[in-house]
């Protein structure tokens, strides 16, 4: 177990590494929901490009990505979910950029 910069306890579990106990608990809930047939196609740490890399005046500029904690399908709709304990200013901007580009509401748990 180790700590993040926001004092969340990171966990190393048989299911993988999680940024917080809350995130791991949500993963366990979602796995049970998938097993019960309430959701399907459950995935973790799905990366979305929200601004591609580009070049400006000969300088290469790195793109911007958002990594969703969980992605799954429920009732025919794609759900993208982020387990948040603290909403940083950078997260708030990335959330808006993600929702604008993909037209999917980012669910917070």
C-alpha positions as CSV (number, residue, x, y, z in Angstrom):
1,X,0.0,0.0,0.0
2,X,1.3,3.5,-0.8
3,X,-0.1,7.0,-0.9
4,X,-0.9,9.4,-3.8
5,X,-0.3,13.1,-3.7
6,X,-3.9,13.6,-2.4
7,X,-3.3,11.0,0.4
8,X,-5.5,8.3,-1.1
9,X,-4.1,4.9,-0.3
10,X,-3.1,3.1,-3.5
11,X,-3.8,-0.6,-3.5
12,X,-2.1,-3.6,-5.2
13,X,-4.8,-6.3,-5.5
14,X,-5.2,-9.6,-7.4
15,X,-7.4,-7.6,-9.8
16,X,-4.6,-5.1,-10.5
17,X,-3.4,-1.7,-9.1
18,X,-5.9,0.8,-8.0
19,X,-5.5,4.5,-7.1
20,X,-7.7,4.3,-4.0
21,X,-9.7,2.0,-1.8
22,X,-12.8,3.7,-3.1
23,X,-11.8,2.9,-6.7
24,X,-11.2,-0.7,-5.8
25,X,-14.5,-1.0,-4.0
26,X,-16.3,0.4,-7.0
27,X,-14.5,-2.1,-9.3
28,X,-15.7,-4.9,-7.1
29,X,-19.3,-3.6,-7.2
30,X,-19.2,-3.3,-11.0
31,X,-17.8,-6.8,-11.4
32,X,-20.7,-8.2,-9.3
33,X,-23.1,-6.2,-11.5
34,X,-21.5,-7.6,-14.6
35,X,-21.8,-11.2,-13.2
36,X,-25.5,-10.5,-12.5
37,X,-26.0,-9.4,-16.1
38,X,-26.9,-5.8,-15.1
39,X,-23.9,-4.4,-17.1
40,X,-21.6,-5.8,-19.8
41,X,-18.2,-5.2,-21.4
42,X,-16.6,-3.9,-18.2
43,X,-13.1,-2.4,-18.7
44,X,-10.6,-0.5,-16.6
45,X,-8.2,2.3,-17.4
46,X,-9.5,3.1,-20.8
47,X,-7.5,5.9,-22.6
48,X,-9.3,8.5,-24.7
49,X,-7.5,11.1,-26.8
50,X,-9.0,14.5,-26.2
51,X,-6.5,16.6,-28.1
52,X,-4.2,15.0,-30.6
53,X,-0.4,15.8,-30.7
54,X,0.5,18.5,-33.1
55,X,3.4,20.6,-34.3
56,X,3.7,24.4,-34.0
57,X,6.7,26.4,-35.4
58,X,8.7,23.2,-35.7
59,X,8.1,22.2,-32.1
60,X,6.3,19.0,-31.4
61,X,3.5,19.4,-28.8
62,X,2.2,16.4,-26.9
63,X,-1.5,15.5,-27.1
64,X,-3.8,15.4,-24.1
65,X,-5.5,12.2,-23.0
66,X,-8.0,11.2,-20.4
67,X,-7.9,7.8,-18.7
68,X,-11.3,6.6,-17.5
69,X,-11.4,4.5,-14.5
70,X,-14.2,2.3,-15.8
71,X,-16.1,1.8,-19.1
72,X,-19.1,-0.5,-19.5
73,X,-22.4,-0.9,-21.2
74,X,-25.7,-0.6,-19.4
75,X,-29.1,-0.8,-21.1
76,X,-27.5,-0.3,-24.5
77,X,-25.6,2.8,-23.5
78,X,-21.9,3.3,-23.0
79,X,-21.0,4.5,-19.5
80,X,-17.7,6.1,-18.8
81,X,-17.1,6.5,-15.1
82,X,-14.4,8.1,-12.9
83,X,-14.0,7.4,-9.2
84,X,-13.2,10.7,-7.7
85,X,-12.3,11.7,-4.1
86,X,-11.0,15.1,-5.1
87,X,-11.8,17.1,-8.3
88,X,-8.7,18.9,-9.4
89,X,-8.8,21.9,-11.8
90,X,-7.1,19.8,-14.5
91,X,-9.7,17.0,-14.1
92,X,-12.5,19.6,-14.4
93,X,-11.0,20.8,-17.7
94,X,-10.4,17.3,-19.1
95,X,-13.9,16.3,-18.1
96,X,-15.4,19.2,-20.2
97,X,-13.1,18.4,-23.1
98,X,-13.9,14.7,-23.0
99,X,-17.7,15.3,-22.9
100,X,-17.5,17.8,-25.7
101,X,-15.5,15.6,-28.0
102,X,-17.2,12.2,-27.3
103,X,-20.7,13.5,-26.4
104,X,-20.8,11.1,-23.4
105,X,-21.5,12.3,-19.9
106,X,-18.7,11.4,-17.6
107,X,-20.2,9.8,-14.6
108,X,-18.5,10.4,-11.2
109,X,-18.7,7.9,-8.4
